[in-house]
């Protein structure tokens, strides 16, 4: 046993969810997860026992059992990954409305509003606006594309694409 090499805790493997360019940057409006436009979010089923077996779930086919489903989207330039089901009513949060948490016009945080019972959750802490319900927040990470996709172009405004990865936050202690 090597005491100086940290190993991942079980069930905390990183999972790739797509290129950053495949997630449009959303503003304060209902999530555009359905429709003819590029979807504003993606839903994945990532089993707790074996995260590497995760797969994208069609938005129209999220099913009744939303266990182990994660909702991934980009809001105001930041990637977020949260449990797909509302912790209060098990309603699919892909139907939710994103908003800025403001004080005197200054954005302090961001949240998602569940339309089923009008509850809201902070996207950074997971705390609800009432009671002790907490939305599970997943970690997100942007990584360079390893296979060389997105070669540098001559255009000065070009930004190389990155890959978005998510994982459950490891339990501390």
N, C-alpha and C positions, 0 to 999 in steps of 0.2 A: 504494500500500500504506500503510495506516494503522498505525503502530507502537504506537499507544496503545489500539487496539481489539483485545481478545482474541477470537479465533475458536475455536470448538469444534474439538477434534481429531477426525479422522475416526473413525467408529464409537463416538462417545461421546454420542450424542443421548439426551435424556431420553424415556422412554416411559411413558404413563399406564397403570396397572394396575387402577384402580377406586377406589371411595370407601373411606375408612378404615373406615366402618361395615360394610362387606362382609367385613371380616377379623376374626373373633372373636379376642379375646385368649386365647392358649393358655397353659396351665400345663404343668408337667413330666408329660407323658403322651405316648403316641404321637400323631403328627400325625393329626388326623381329616380326611384328605383325601378319603376315600371314605365312602359311607354316606348315610343319609337326612337327617342333620343338615346345617346350614350348613357347607360345607367350611371347614376350618381353614387351608387354603393354596390358592394358585392357581399354575398352571404356565403359562408363556408361552414361545413360540418367538419369539426376537428375533434376526433374522439380523444377523450382524456387518456385512455389506456395506450393509444398508439397514434400520436399526432401526425406522424409521417403518412398515415392513411387518409389524411384530410382531403376533401374535395369540395369544389364549388357547388352550391345548391341554387338551382334556378329560382329567381325571386318569386315566380308564380307558384312554386312547388315547395314552399318552406315547411309545409305540413303542420300537423298539430303538435308534434313533439319537437320542440326547438332546443332540446338538450344538446349541449356541446356545439351550438351554432354561434359564430362570431360575425358581426356586422362591421365591415371595413369601408371607410370613406375618408375624403379629404375635405376639411372645412377651414376656410380662410388660410390656406397654405400649410396646414398641419394635418398629418395623418392620424386618424383615430381608429381604434378597434375596441368594440364593446360587445358584451353579450347581446345576442339578437332579441332575446325576450325581456320584456319589462319585468323587473323583480317583484313588482306589486301585483300585476295582473296577467303575466305571461303573454302579453300582446306583442306582436312583432314590431320592433322598433324601426324596421325599414319603412314603416308607415308614419314615423315620427316627424317632428318639425325641429330643425336646428335653430338655435338662437344665440345671441351674445348676451352674457351676463354683464349688465352695465350699471354704472353709478355716475350720475351727472354726465352722461354721454361718453364716459371712458370705459372701454371694454376691459373687464377684469378677468373674465373666464368665458367659457362657452358651455352650452347645455343642449339637451335634447328633451323635447316635450312629447310625452306619450298621449295620443289623442283619446285613448279609451276612457281613462278616468281623470285626465287633465293633470297628471303628475309630471314633474320635470326632474332631470338628473344632471349633475355637473359632469362634463366630459373628462375632467382631469382627476377629480376625487371620487366620482361615482355617487356622491351624497345626493339624497332626494331633497326636494323642497319641503317635504313634510314627513313625519314619522321617521323610523329608523331603517328604512329600506335603503339598500346600497346596490348600485349597478356595478357589475364586474367590469373593470377596465383591463384591457389586454395591453401588453407592451408592443410598440411598433418600432421598426428600424428600417432605414433606407440604406441599401447596399449598392456598391458599384456592380455593374453587370460583368460577370466573370468571363463570358464567352466572347467579349469584344464587340457585342452588338452596340449600336449607337456610336459608331466611329466619329471622331471630331470632324465637323464640317468647316468650310471656309468662312461661314457666317460668324461674325463676332458676337452676335446675340445667342448663339447656339449653346444650350445646356445639355450635357449628356444625360440620358435617361437613367433612372435607377430602379432597382427592384425593391418592392415593399415586402417586408417579412413581419409576421406577428407571432406572439406566443403568450401563453397564460403567465401572469405575473407569478414568480415563485413565492411560496410562503416563506416568511422570514421566521427563523427560530426553530 
